[in-house]
Amino acid sequence: MSGEIYIEIIGIGNALRVAAIDADTAEEVVFQVPKNTPRAEVEYLAKAKLNWKLNRNTDKKKRPDTGSGRGITV
């Protein structure tokens, strides 16, 4: 695992649209911050949100019925 993250920052009006992508898993998070947010804080938030998403995906527990996901067969 390289731990490399790609960060894209685009200015939209008074906000910045931030997209962060994990190089290993291709998981992506997208969020907005005020335009005057320092670059270091944007990068910190991007890494924190991406780490949260990656940990959330690995901690998911499967339901006993791993069928189509359209409810429980009775």
Distance bins in CASP14 RR format, pairs under 12 A and 6 or more apart:
PFRMAT RR
TARGET T0000
AUTHOR 0000-0000-0000
RMODE 2
METHOD distances of the structure
MODEL  1
1 22 0 0 0 0 1 0 0 0 0 0 0
1 23 0 0 0 0 1 0 0 0 0 0 0
1 24 1 0 1 0 0 0 0 0 0 0 0
1 25 0 0 0 0 1 0 0 0 0 0 0
1 54 0 0 0 0 0 1 0 0 0 0 0
2 22 0 0 0 0 1 0 0 0 0 0 0
2 23 1 0 1 0 0 0 0 0 0 0 0
2 24 1 0 0 1 0 0 0 0 0 0 0
2 25 0 0 0 0 0 1 0 0 0 0 0
3 20 0 0 0 0 0 1 0 0 0 0 0
3 21 0 0 0 0 0 1 0 0 0 0 0
3 22 1 0 0 1 0 0 0 0 0 0 0
3 23 1 0 0 1 0 0 0 0 0 0 0
3 24 1 0 0 1 0 0 0 0 0 0 0
3 25 0 0 0 0 1 0 0 0 0 0 0
3 27 0 0 0 0 0 1 0 0 0 0 0
3 47 0 0 0 0 1 0 0 0 0 0 0
3 50 0 0 0 0 1 0 0 0 0 0 0
3 51 0 0 0 0 1 0 0 0 0 0 0
3 54 0 0 0 0 0 1 0 0 0 0 0
4 20 0 0 0 0 0 1 0 0 0 0 0
4 21 0 0 0 0 1 0 0 0 0 0 0
4 22 1 0 0 1 0 0 0 0 0 0 0
4 23 1 1 0 0 0 0 0 0 0 0 0
4 24 1 0 0 1 0 0 0 0 0 0 0
4 25 0 0 0 0 0 1 0 0 0 0 0
4 26 0 0 0 0 0 1 0 0 0 0 0
4 47 0 0 0 0 0 1 0 0 0 0 0
4 50 0 0 0 0 0 1 0 0 0 0 0
5 18 0 0 0 0 0 1 0 0 0 0 0
5 19 0 0 0 0 0 1 0 0 0 0 0
5 20 1 0 1 0 0 0 0 0 0 0 0
5 21 1 0 0 1 0 0 0 0 0 0 0
5 22 1 0 1 0 0 0 0 0 0 0 0
5 23 1 0 0 1 0 0 0 0 0 0 0
5 24 0 0 0 0 1 0 0 0 0 0 0
5 25 0 0 0 0 0 1 0 0 0 0 0
5 26 0 0 0 0 0 1 0 0 0 0 0
5 27 0 0 0 0 0 1 0 0 0 0 0
5 28 0 0 0 0 0 1 0 0 0 0 0
5 29 0 0 0 0 1 0 0 0 0 0 0
5 43 0 0 0 0 1 0 0 0 0 0 0
5 44 0 0 0 0 0 1 0 0 0 0 0
5 45 0 0 0 0 0 1 0 0 0 0 0
5 46 1 0 0 1 0 0 0 0 0 0 0
5 47 1 0 0 1 0 0 0 0 0 0 0
5 48 0 0 0 0 0 1 0 0 0 0 0
5 49 0 0 0 0 0 1 0 0 0 0 0
5 50 1 0 0 1 0 0 0 0 0 0 0
5 51 0 0 0 0 1 0 0 0 0 0 0
5 53 0 0 0 0 0 1 0 0 0 0 0
5 54 0 0 0 0 0 1 0 0 0 0 0
6 18 0 0 0 0 0 1 0 0 0 0 0
6 19 0 0 0 0 1 0 0 0 0 0 0
6 20 1 0 0 1 0 0 0 0 0 0 0
6 21 1 0 1 0 0 0 0 0 0 0 0
6 22 0 0 0 0 1 0 0 0 0 0 0
6 23 1 0 0 1 0 0 0 0 0 0 0
6 24 0 0 0 0 0 1 0 0 0 0 0
6 25 0 0 0 0 0 1 0 0 0 0 0
6 26 0 0 0 0 1 0 0 0 0 0 0
6 27 0 0 0 0 0 1 0 0 0 0 0
6 28 0 0 0 0 1 0 0 0 0 0 0
6 29 0 0 0 0 0 1 0 0 0 0 0
6 43 0 0 0 0 0 1 0 0 0 0 0
6 46 0 0 0 0 1 0 0 0 0 0 0
6 47 0 0 0 0 0 1 0 0 0 0 0
6 50 0 0 0 0 0 1 0 0 0 0 0
7 16 0 0 0 0 0 1 0 0 0 0 0
7 17 0 0 0 0 0 1 0 0 0 0 0
7 18 1 0 0 1 0 0 0 0 0 0 0
7 19 1 0 0 1 0 0 0 0 0 0 0
7 20 1 0 1 0 0 0 0 0 0 0 0
7 21 1 0 0 1 0 0 0 0 0 0 0
7 22 0 0 0 0 0 1 0 0 0 0 0
7 23 0 0 0 0 0 1 0 0 0 0 0
7 28 0 0 0 0 0 1 0 0 0 0 0
7 29 0 0 0 0 0 1 0 0 0 0 0
7 30 0 0 0 0 0 1 0 0 0 0 0
7 31 0 0 0 0 0 1 0 0 0 0 0
7 33 0 0 0 0 0 1 0 0 0 0 0
7 39 0 0 0 0 1 0 0 0 0 0 0
7 40 0 0 0 0 0 1 0 0 0 0 0
7 42 1 0 0 1 0 0 0 0 0 0 0
7 43 1 0 0 1 0 0 0 0 0 0 0
7 44 0 0 0 0 0 1 0 0 0 0 0
7 45 0 0 0 0 1 0 0 0 0 0 0
7 46 1 0 1 0 0 0 0 0 0 0 0
7 47 0 0 0 0 1 0 0 0 0 0 0
7 49 0 0 0 0 0 1 0 0 0 0 0
7 50 0 0 0 0 1 0 0 0 0 0 0
8 16 0 0 0 0 0 1 0 0 0 0 0
8 17 0 0 0 0 1 0 0 0 0 0 0
8 18 1 0 0 1 0 0 0 0 0 0 0
8 19 1 0 1 0 0 0 0 0 0 0 0
8 20 1 0 0 1 0 0 0 0 0 0 0
8 21 1 0 0 1 0 0 0 0 0 0 0
8 28 0 0 0 0 1 0 0 0 0 0 0
8 29 0 0 0 0 0 1 0 0 0 0 0
8 30 0 0 0 0 1 0 0 0 0 0 0
8 31 0 0 0 0 0 1 0 0 0 0 0
8 42 0 0 0 0 0 1 0 0 0 0 0
8 43 0 0 0 0 0 1 0 0 0 0 0
8 46 0 0 0 0 1 0 0 0 0 0 0
9 15 0 0 0 0 0 1 0 0 0 0 0
9 16 1 0 1 0 0 0 0 0 0 0 0
9 17 1 0 0 1 0 0 0 0 0 0 0
9 18 1 0 1 0 0 0 0 0 0 0 0
9 19 0 0 0 0 1 0 0 0 0 0 0
9 20 0 0 0 0 1 0 0 0 0 0 0
9 30 0 0 0 0 0 1 0 0 0 0 0
9 31 0 0 0 0 0 1 0 0 0 0 0
9 32 0 0 0 0 0 1 0 0 0 0 0
9 33 0 0 0 0 1 0 0 0 0 0 0
9 35 0 0 0 0 0 1 0 0 0 0 0
9 37 0 0 0 0 1 0 0 0 0 0 0
9 38 0 0 0 0 0 1 0 0 0 0 0
9 39 0 0 0 0 1 0 0 0 0 0 0
9 41 0 0 0 0 0 1 0 0 0 0 0
9 42 1 0 0 1 0 0 0 0 0 0 0
9 43 0 0 0 0 1 0 0 0 0 0 0
9 45 0 0 0 0 0 1 0 0 0 0 0
9 46 0 0 0 0 1 0 0 0 0 0 0
10 16 1 0 0 1 0 0 0 0 0 0 0
10 17 1 0 1 0 0 0 0 0 0 0 0
10 18 0 0 0 0 1 0 0 0 0 0 0
10 19 0 0 0 0 1 0 0 0 0 0 0
10 30 0 0 0 0 0 1 0 0 0 0 0
10 31 0 0 0 0 0 1 0 0 0 0 0
10 32 0 0 0 0 1 0 0 0 0 0 0
10 33 0 0 0 0 0 1 0 0 0 0 0
10 35 0 0 0 0 0 1 0 0 0 0 0
10 42 0 0 0 0 0 1 0 0 0 0 0
11 17 1 0 0 1 0 0 0 0 0 0 0
11 18 0 0 0 0 1 0 0 0 0 0 0
11 19 0 0 0 0 0 1 0 0 0 0 0
11 32 0 0 0 0 1 0 0 0 0 0 0
11 33 0 0 0 0 0 1 0 0 0 0 0
11 34 0 0 0 0 0 1 0 0 0 0 0
11 35 1 0 0 1 0 0 0 0 0 0 0
11 36 0 0 0 0 0 1 0 0 0 0 0
11 37 0 0 0 0 0 1 0 0 0 0 0
11 42 0 0 0 0 0 1 0 0 0 0 0
12 18 0 0 0 0 0 1 0 0 0 0 0
12 30 0 0 0 0 0 1 0 0 0 0 0
12 32 1 0 0 1 0 0 0 0 0 0 0
12 33 0 0 0 0 0 1 0 0 0 0 0
12 34 0 0 0 0 0 1 0 0 0 0 0
12 35 0 0 0 0 1 0 0 0 0 0 0
13 32 0 0 0 0 0 1 0 0 0 0 0
13 34 0 0 0 0 0 1 0 0 0 0 0
13 35 1 0 0 1 0 0 0 0 0 0 0
13 36 0 0 0 0 0 1 0 0 0 0 0
14 32 0 0 0 0 1 0 0 0 0 0 0
14 33 0 0 0 0 0 1 0 0 0 0 0
14 34 1 0 0 1 0 0 0 0 0 0 0
14 35 1 0 1 0 0 0 0 0 0 0 0
14 36 0 0 0 0 1 0 0 0 0 0 0
14 37 0 0 0 0 0 1 0 0 0 0 0
15 31 0 0 0 0 1 0 0 0 0 0 0
15 32 1 0 1 0 0 0 0 0 0 0 0
15 33 1 0 0 1 0 0 0 0 0 0 0
15 34 1 0 0 1 0 0 0 0 0 0 0
15 35 1 0 1 0 0 0 0 0 0 0 0
15 36 0 0 0 0 0 1 0 0 0 0 0
15 37 0 0 0 0 1 0 0 0 0 0 0
15 42 0 0 0 0 0 1 0 0 0 0 0
16 30 0 0 0 0 0 1 0 0 0 0 0
16 31 0 0 0 0 1 0 0 0 0 0 0
16 32 1 0 0 1 0 0 0 0 0 0 0
16 33 1 0 1 0 0 0 0 0 0 0 0
16 34 1 0 0 1 0 0 0 0 0 0 0
16 35 1 0 1 0 0 0 0 0 0 0 0
16 36 0 0 0 0 1 0 0 0 0 0 0
16 37 1 0 0 1 0 0 0 0 0 0 0
16 38 0 0 0 0 0 1 0 0 0 0 0
16 39 0 0 0 0 1 0 0 0 0 0 0
16 41 0 0 0 0 0 1 0 0 0 0 0
16 42 1 0 0 1 0 0 0 0 0 0 0
16 43 0 0 0 0 0 1 0 0 0 0 0
16 45 0 0 0 0 0 1 0 0 0 0 0
16 46 0 0 0 0 0 1 0 0 0 0 0
17 29 0 0 0 0 0 1 0 0 0 0 0
17 30 1 0 0 1 0 0 0 0 0 0 0
17 31 1 0 0 1 0 0 0 0 0 0 0
17 32 1 0 1 0 0 0 0 0 0 0 0
17 33 0 0 0 0 1 0 0 0 0 0 0
17 34 0 0 0 0 0 1 0 0 0 0 0
17 35 0 0 0 0 0 1 0 0 0 0 0
17 37 0 0 0 0 0 1 0 0 0 0 0
17 42 0 0 0 0 0 1 0 0 0 0 0
17 46 0 0 0 0 0 1 0 0 0 0 0
18 28 0 0 0 0 0 1 0 0 0 0 0
18 29 0 0 0 0 1 0 0 0 0 0 0
18 30 1 0 0 1 0 0 0 0 0 0 0
18 31 1 0 1 0 0 0 0 0 0 0 0
18 32 1 0 0 1 0 0 0 0 0 0 0
18 33 1 0 0 1 0 0 0 0 0 0 0
18 34 0 0 0 0 0 1 0 0 0 0 0
18 35 0 0 0 0 0 1 0 0 0 0 0
18 37 0 0 0 0 1 0 0 0 0 0 0
18 39 0 0 0 0 0 1 0 0 0 0 0
18 41 0 0 0 0 0 1 0 0 0 0 0
18 42 1 0 1 0 0 0 0 0 0 0 0
18 43 0 0 0 0 1 0 0 0 0 0 0
18 44 0 0 0 0 0 1 0 0 0 0 0
18 45 1 0 0 1 0 0 0 0 0 0 0
18 46 1 0 1 0 0 0 0 0 0 0 0
18 47 0 0 0 0 0 1 0 0 0 0 0
18 48 0 0 0 0 0 1 0 0 0 0 0
18 49 0 0 0 0 1 0 0 0 0 0 0
18 50 0 0 0 0 0 1 0 0 0 0 0
19 27 0 0 0 0 0 1 0 0 0 0 0
19 28 1 0 0 1 0 0 0 0 0 0 0
19 29 1 0 0 1 0 0 0 0 0 0 0
19 30 1 0 1 0 0 0 0 0 0 0 0
19 31 0 0 0 0 1 0 0 0 0 0 0
19 32 0 0 0 0 0 1 0 0 0 0 0
19 42 0 0 0 0 0 1 0 0 0 0 0
19 46 0 0 0 0 1 0 0 0 0 0 0
19 49 0 0 0 0 0 1 0 0 0 0 0
19 50 0 0 0 0 0 1 0 0 0 0 0
20 26 0 0 0 0 0 1 0 0 0 0 0
20 27 0 0 0 0 1 0 0 0 0 0 0
20 28 1 0 0 1 0 0 0 0 0 0 0
20 29 1 0 1 0 0 0 0 0 0 0 0
20 30 1 0 0 1 0 0 0 0 0 0 0
20 31 0 0 0 0 1 0 0 0 0 0 0
20 33 0 0 0 0 0 1 0 0 0 0 0
20 42 0 0 0 0 1 0 0 0 0 0 0
20 43 0 0 0 0 1 0 0 0 0 0 0
20 44 0 0 0 0 0 1 0 0 0 0 0
20 45 0 0 0 0 1 0 0 0 0 0 0
20 46 1 1 0 0 0 0 0 0 0 0 0
20 47 1 0 0 1 0 0 0 0 0 0 0
20 48 0 0 0 0 1 0 0 0 0 0 0
20 49 1 0 0 1 0 0 0 0 0 0 0
20 50 1 0 1 0 0 0 0 0 0 0 0
20 51 0 0 0 0 1 0 0 0 0 0 0
20 52 0 0 0 0 0 1 0 0 0 0 0
20 53 0 0 0 0 1 0 0 0 0 0 0
20 54 0 0 0 0 0 1 0 0 0 0 0
21 27 1 0 0 1 0 0 0 0 0 0 0
21 28 1 0 1 0 0 0 0 0 0 0 0
21 29 0 0 0 0 1 0 0 0 0 0 0
21 30 0 0 0 0 1 0 0 0 0 0 0
21 46 0 0 0 0 1 0 0 0 0 0 0
21 47 0 0 0 0 0 1 0 0 0 0 0
21 49 0 0 0 0 0 1 0 0 0 0 0
21 50 1 0 0 1 0 0 0 0 0 0 0
21 53 0 0 0 0 0 1 0 0 0 0 0
21 54 0 0 0 0 0 1 0 0 0 0 0
22 28 1 0 0 1 0 0 0 0 0 0 0
22 29 0 0 0 0 1 0 0 0 0 0 0
22 46 0 0 0 0 0 1 0 0 0 0 0
22 47 0 0 0 0 1 0 0 0 0 0 0
22 49 0 0 0 0 0 1 0 0 0 0 0
22 50 1 0 1 0 0 0 0 0 0 0 0
22 51 0 0 0 0 1 0 0 0 0 0 0
22 52 0 0 0 0 0 1 0 0 0 0 0
22 53 0 0 0 0 1 0 0 0 0 0 0
22 54 1 0 0 1 0 0 0 0 0 0 0
22 55 0 0 0 0 0 1 0 0 0 0 0
22 57 0 0 0 0 0 1 0 0 0 0 0
23 50 0 0 0 0 0 1 0 0 0 0 0
23 54 0 0 0 0 0 1 0 0 0 0 0
24 50 0 0 0 0 0 1 0 0 0 0 0
24 54 0 0 0 0 1 0 0 0 0 0 0
25 50 0 0 0 0 1 0 0 0 0 0 0
25 51 0 0 0 0 0 1 0 0 0 0 0
25 53 0 0 0 0 1 0 0 0 0 0 0
25 54 1 0 0 1 0 0 0 0 0 0 0
25 55 0 0 0 0 0 1 0 0 0 0 0
25 57 0 0 0 0 1 0 0 0 0 0 0
25 58 0 0 0 0 1 0 0 0 0 0 0
26 50 0 0 0 0 0 1 0 0 0 0 0
26 53 0 0 0 0 0 1 0 0 0 0 0
26 54 0 0 0 0 0 1 0 0 0 0 0
26 57 0 0 0 0 0 1 0 0 0 0 0
27 49 0 0 0 0 0 1 0 0 0 0 0
27 50 1 0 0 1 0 0 0 0 0 0 0
27 51 0 0 0 0 0 1 0 0 0 0 0
27 52 0 0 0 0 0 1 0 0 0 0 0
27 53 1 0 1 0 0 0 0 0 0 0 0
27 54 1 0 1 0 0 0 0 0 0 0 0
27 55 0 0 0 0 0 1 0 0 0 0 0
27 56 0 0 0 0 1 0 0 0 0 0 0
27 57 1 0 0 1 0 0 0 0 0 0 0
27 58 0 0 0 0 0 1 0 0 0 0 0
28 46 0 0 0 0 0 1 0 0 0 0 0
28 49 0 0 0 0 0 1 0 0 0 0 0
28 50 0 0 0 0 1 0 0 0 0 0 0
28 53 0 0 0 0 1 0 0 0 0 0 0
28 54 0 0 0 0 0 1 0 0 0 0 0
28 57 0 0 0 0 0 1 0 0 0 0 0
29 45 0 0 0 0 1 0 0 0 0 0 0
29 46 1 0 0 1 0 0 0 0 0 0 0
29 47 0 0 0 0 1 0 0 0 0 0 0
29 48 0 0 0 0 1 0 0 0 0 0 0
29 49 1 0 1 0 0 0 0 0 0 0 0
29 50 1 0 1 0 0 0 0 0 0 0 0
29 51 0 0 0 0 1 0 0 0 0 0 0
29 52 0 0 0 0 1 0 0 0 0 0 0
29 53 1 0 1 0 0 0 0 0 0 0 0
29 54 0 0 0 0 1 0 0 0 0 0 0
29 56 0 0 0 0 0 1 0 0 0 0 0
29 57 0 0 0 0 0 1 0 0 0 0 0
30 45 0 0 0 0 0 1 0 0 0 0 0
30 46 0 0 0 0 1 0 0 0 0 0 0
30 49 0 0 0 0 1 0 0 0 0 0 0
30 50 0 0 0 0 0 1 0 0 0 0 0
30 53 0 0 0 0 0 1 0 0 0 0 0
31 37 0 0 0 0 0 1 0 0 0 0 0
31 42 0 0 0 0 1 0 0 0 0 0 0
31 45 1 0 0 1 0 0 0 0 0 0 0
31 46 1 0 0 1 0 0 0 0 0 0 0
31 48 0 0 0 0 0 1 0 0 0 0 0
31 49 1 0 0 1 0 0 0 0 0 0 0
31 50 0 0 0 0 0 1 0 0 0 0 0
31 52 0 0 0 0 0 1 0 0 0 0 0
31 53 0 0 0 0 0 1 0 0 0 0 0
32 42 0 0 0 0 0 1 0 0 0 0 0
32 45 0 0 0 0 0 1 0 0 0 0 0
32 46 0 0 0 0 0 1 0 0 0 0 0
32 49 0 0 0 0 0 1 0 0 0 0 0
33 39 0 0 0 0 0 1 0 0 0 0 0
33 41 1 0 0 1 0 0 0 0 0 0 0
33 42 1 0 1 0 0 0 0 0 0 0 0
33 43 0 0 0 0 0 1 0 0 0 0 0
33 44 0 0 0 0 0 1 0 0 0 0 0
33 45 1 0 0 1 0 0 0 0 0 0 0
33 46 0 0 0 0 1 0 0 0 0 0 0
33 49 0 0 0 0 0 1 0 0 0 0 0
34 41 0 0 0 0 0 1 0 0 0 0 0
34 42 0 0 0 0 0 1 0 0 0 0 0
34 45 0 0 0 0 0 1 0 0 0 0 0
35 42 0 0 0 0 0 1 0 0 0 0 0
36 42 0 0 0 0 0 1 0 0 0 0 0
37 43 0 0 0 0 0 1 0 0 0 0 0
37 44 0 0 0 0 0 1 0 0 0 0 0
37 45 0 0 0 0 1 0 0 0 0 0 0
37 46 0 0 0 0 0 1 0 0 0 0 0
38 44 0 0 0 0 1 0 0 0 0 0 0
38 45 0 0 0 0 0 1 0 0 0 0 0
39 45 0 0 0 0 0 1 0 0 0 0 0
39 46 0 0 0 0 0 1 0 0 0 0 0
40 46 0 0 0 0 0 1 0 0 0 0 0
40 47 0 0 0 0 0 1 0 0 0 0 0
41 47 0 0 0 0 0 1 0 0 0 0 0
41 48 0 0 0 0 0 1 0 0 0 0 0
42 48 0 0 0 0 0 1 0 0 0 0 0
42 49 0 0 0 0 0 1 0 0 0 0 0
43 49 0 0 0 0 0 1 0 0 0 0 0
43 50 0 0 0 0 0 1 0 0 0 0 0
44 50 0 0 0 0 0 1 0 0 0 0 0
44 51 0 0 0 0 0 1 0 0 0 0 0
45 51 0 0 0 0 0 1 0 0 0 0 0
45 52 0 0 0 0 0 1 0 0 0 0 0
46 52 0 0 0 0 0 1 0 0 0 0 0
46 53 0 0 0 0 0 1 0 0 0 0 0
47 53 0 0 0 0 0 1 0 0 0 0 0
47 54 0 0 0 0 0 1 0 0 0 0 0
48 54 0 0 0 0 0 1 0 0 0 0 0
48 55 0 0 0 0 0 1 0 0 0 0 0
49 55 0 0 0 0 0 1 0 0 0 0 0
49 56 0 0 0 0 0 1 0 0 0 0 0
50 56 0 0 0 0 0 1 0 0 0 0 0
50 57 0 0 0 0 0 1 0 0 0 0 0
51 57 0 0 0 0 0 1 0 0 0 0 0
51 58 0 0 0 0 0 1 0 0 0 0 0
52 58 0 0 0 0 0 1 0 0 0 0 0
52 59 0 0 0 0 0 1 0 0 0 0 0
53 59 0 0 0 0 0 1 0 0 0 0 0
53 60 0 0 0 0 0 1 0 0 0 0 0
54 60 0 0 0 0 0 1 0 0 0 0 0
60 66 0 0 0 0 0 1 0 0 0 0 0
62 69 0 0 0 0 0 1 0 0 0 0 0
63 69 0 0 0 0 1 0 0 0 0 0 0
63 70 0 0 0 0 0 1 0 0 0 0 0
63 71 0 0 0 0 1 0 0 0 0 0 0
63 72 0 0 0 0 1 0 0 0 0 0 0
63 73 0 0 0 0 0 1 0 0 0 0 0
64 71 0 0 0 0 0 1 0 0 0 0 0
64 72 0 0 0 0 1 0 0 0 0 0 0
64 73 0 0 0 0 0 1 0 0 0 0 0
65 71 1 0 0 1 0 0 0 0 0 0 0
65 72 1 0 1 0 0 0 0 0 0 0 0
65 73 1 0 0 1 0 0 0 0 0 0 0
65 74 0 0 0 0 0 1 0 0 0 0 0
66 72 0 0 0 0 0 1 0 0 0 0 0
66 73 0 0 0 0 0 1 0 0 0 0 0
67 73 0 0 0 0 1 0 0 0 0 0 0
END
